[in-house]
Amino acid sequence: MESTENQQTFTAAELDEAFARFQRTVAEVAETGDWDRYADLFTVDADFVEHALGTLKGREEIRAWAWKTMTAFPGSHMTGFPSLWHVVDAPTGRVICEVDNPMRDPGDGSVITATNITILTYAGDGLWSREEDVYNPLEFGRAAMRWCEKAREHGRLDEAAAAWMETTGAMFARRR
């Protein structure tokens, strides 16, 4: 069984500061779409646990996943990934937070979002050795479908969202 303890010890203040830098970088990445910068927040041998897809091994798998996922609908329509709250666990070098995933305005000013819990393990030097995202895929799918329906109503449904709506998204359509 893998040890859950971090090899290095960090203070709560160090973890707070590292998490603040992480959040600033993620906010910049959300603006620029430069997912390489996101991947570069992780150690070369980092693990990224994505419950719907499994565990990504290493920075380069994280990089490939980020580019593929965040440049396709619905990830491509998310405007940011702010933490709503966080706590630090200094003995394990972890930061646990709730991340908001709001989508762009579908045309009527509404805010459509879903949240997840993220557990980050700090490795030092501004790098993270592990991220685990815990979320309900059904909640995310339903939010994306609500966005598509509203965007269609307001003439703002783009080709990528329409394709998702007709394929993967079909399972999230409201039953009438």
C-alpha positions as CSV (number, residue, x, y, z in Angstrom):
1,M,0.0,0.0,0.0
2,E,1.3,3.5,-0.9
3,S,2.2,5.8,1.9
4,T,-0.2,8.7,2.2
5,E,2.4,10.8,4.1
6,N,4.4,13.4,2.3
7,Q,8.2,12.9,2.7
8,Q,8.8,16.6,3.4
9,T,7.3,18.7,6.1
10,F,5.8,22.1,5.3
11,T,4.2,24.7,7.5
12,A,0.6,25.8,7.1
13,A,1.9,29.2,6.0
14,E,4.1,27.6,3.3
15,L,1.2,25.6,2.1
16,D,-1.1,28.6,2.0
17,E,1.5,30.6,0.1
18,A,2.1,27.8,-2.4
19,F,-1.7,27.3,-2.9
20,A,-2.1,31.1,-3.5
21,R,0.5,30.9,-6.2
22,F,-1.2,27.8,-7.7
23,Q,-4.5,29.6,-7.8
24,R,-3.0,32.7,-9.4
25,T,-1.4,30.6,-12.1
26,V,-4.6,28.6,-12.7
27,A,-6.5,31.9,-13.1
28,E,-3.9,33.1,-15.6
29,V,-4.2,29.8,-17.5
30,A,-8.0,30.1,-17.6
31,E,-7.5,33.5,-19.3
32,T,-4.8,32.6,-21.7
33,G,-5.6,28.9,-22.4
34,D,-1.9,28.0,-21.9
35,W,-2.4,24.6,-20.4
36,D,1.4,23.9,-20.5
37,R,1.7,26.3,-17.6
38,Y,-0.8,24.3,-15.7
39,A,1.1,21.0,-16.3
40,D,4.3,22.7,-15.2
41,L,2.8,23.2,-11.7
42,F,3.4,19.5,-11.1
43,T,6.5,17.4,-10.5
44,V,7.8,15.3,-13.4
45,D,6.5,12.1,-11.6
46,A,3.3,13.6,-10.3
47,D,0.0,11.6,-10.1
48,F,-3.3,13.1,-11.1
49,V,-6.3,11.1,-10.0
50,E,-9.3,11.8,-12.3
51,H,-12.1,9.5,-11.0
52,A,-13.8,9.2,-14.4
53,L,-10.6,8.4,-16.3
54,G,-8.2,6.9,-13.8
55,T,-4.8,8.0,-12.7
56,L,-2.5,10.0,-14.9
57,K,1.2,9.3,-14.3
58,G,3.6,12.1,-14.7
59,R,3.6,15.7,-15.9
60,E,3.5,14.8,-19.5
61,E,0.3,12.7,-19.1
62,I,-1.2,15.6,-17.1
63,R,-0.2,18.0,-19.9
64,A,-1.8,15.8,-22.6
65,W,-5.0,15.4,-20.5
66,A,-5.2,19.2,-19.8
67,W,-4.9,20.2,-23.5
68,K,-7.4,17.5,-24.6
69,T,-10.0,18.1,-21.9
70,M,-9.8,21.9,-21.5
71,T,-9.8,22.8,-25.2
72,A,-12.9,20.7,-25.9
73,F,-16.5,21.3,-24.7
74,P,-17.4,21.6,-21.9
75,G,-13.9,22.4,-20.5
76,S,-13.3,25.0,-23.2
77,H,-16.4,26.9,-22.1
78,M,-15.3,27.1,-18.4
79,T,-14.2,30.6,-17.5
80,G,-12.2,29.9,-14.4
81,F,-11.5,27.5,-11.6
82,P,-11.5,29.5,-8.4
83,S,-11.3,27.9,-5.0
84,L,-14.4,28.6,-2.9
85,W,-12.6,27.6,0.3
86,H,-9.5,25.6,1.3
87,V,-7.9,24.1,4.3
88,V,-4.3,23.0,4.7
89,D,-3.1,19.8,6.4
90,A,0.5,20.6,7.2
91,P,1.5,17.1,8.5
92,T,0.6,15.5,5.1
93,G,1.5,18.6,2.9
94,R,-2.0,18.7,1.5
95,V,-4.4,21.4,0.5
96,I,-8.0,20.5,0.2
97,C,-10.4,22.8,-1.6
98,E,-13.7,23.2,-3.3
99,V,-13.2,24.4,-6.9
100,D,-15.9,26.2,-8.8
101,N,-16.1,25.6,-12.6
102,P,-18.4,28.4,-14.0
103,M,-19.2,28.4,-17.7
104,R,-19.3,31.4,-19.9
105,D,-22.6,33.4,-20.2
106,P,-25.0,31.3,-22.4
107,G,-26.7,34.5,-23.5
108,D,-29.0,35.4,-20.7
109,G,-26.5,36.4,-18.0
110,S,-27.1,33.2,-16.0
111,V,-24.2,31.5,-14.2
112,I,-24.1,27.8,-14.8
113,T,-21.5,25.9,-12.8
114,A,-20.6,22.7,-11.0
115,T,-18.0,22.2,-8.2
116,N,-15.5,19.6,-7.2
117,I,-13.3,18.8,-4.3
118,T,-9.6,18.9,-5.1
119,I,-6.9,17.4,-2.9
120,L,-3.4,18.7,-3.7
121,T,-0.1,17.3,-2.3
122,Y,2.7,19.7,-2.2
123,A,6.3,18.7,-3.1
124,G,8.0,22.0,-2.5
125,D,9.6,24.6,-4.8
126,G,6.2,25.6,-6.1
127,L,5.4,22.1,-7.4
128,W,2.7,19.6,-6.6
129,S,3.2,15.8,-6.6
130,R,-0.4,14.8,-6.7
131,E,-3.9,16.1,-7.5
132,E,-7.1,14.3,-6.9
133,D,-10.4,15.7,-8.2
134,V,-13.5,14.3,-6.6
135,Y,-16.7,15.2,-8.4
136,N,-20.0,14.0,-9.6
137,P,-19.9,13.5,-13.4
138,L,-23.7,13.6,-13.6
139,E,-23.7,17.0,-12.0
140,F,-21.1,18.3,-14.5
141,G,-23.0,16.7,-17.4
142,R,-26.3,18.2,-16.4
143,A,-24.7,21.7,-16.0
144,A,-23.1,21.4,-19.5
145,M,-26.5,20.4,-20.9
146,R,-28.3,23.3,-19.2
147,W,-25.6,25.6,-20.7
148,C,-26.3,24.1,-24.2
149,E,-30.0,24.5,-23.9
150,K,-29.8,28.1,-22.8
151,A,-27.1,28.9,-25.4
152,R,-29.4,27.4,-28.1
153,E,-32.3,29.5,-26.9
154,H,-30.2,32.6,-27.2
155,G,-28.5,31.8,-30.5
156,R,-25.1,31.2,-28.9
157,L,-24.7,27.5,-29.2
158,D,-21.4,27.0,-31.1
159,E,-20.5,23.9,-33.2
160,A,-18.4,22.2,-30.5
161,A,-21.2,22.5,-27.9
162,A,-23.8,21.4,-30.4
163,A,-21.8,18.3,-31.3
164,W,-21.4,17.4,-27.6
165,M,-25.1,18.0,-27.0
166,E,-26.0,15.5,-29.7
167,T,-23.4,12.8,-28.7
168,T,-22.1,12.6,-25.1
169,G,-24.5,15.2,-23.8
170,A,-27.6,13.3,-24.9
171,M,-27.4,11.2,-21.8
172,F,-27.8,14.4,-19.7
173,A,-30.9,15.7,-21.5
174,R,-33.9,16.3,-19.3
175,R,-36.6,13.6,-19.8
176,R,-39.9,15.3,-20.6
